[in-house]
């Protein structure tokens, strides 16, 4: 619990740096031919699966890693809000305005 703040800052910092870190690593580890491969989606994911995934994931994490449950729970909650479509305005606010305020 006392490390949750530091871990959250490290996680958000890493996520913010992914667009800067990932491209050079991808270029170094793959050939140009591999990068040009077009991948098609095998099947469409149903709305039911999109809603059940965060719920099942959070239950498994809470059972196996209870200390990580609050952090992952917020990710699952945001995903659930977006996919359910019930709280569209709240989901839009969380994705745009609120995340900018919290980040600052």
ABEGO torsion letter per residue (X at the ends): XAAAAAAAAAAAAAAAAAAAAAAAAAAAABBAAAAABBBBBABBBBAAAAAAAAAAAAAAAAAABAAAAAAAAAAAAAAAAAAAGABAAAAAAAABAAAAAAAX
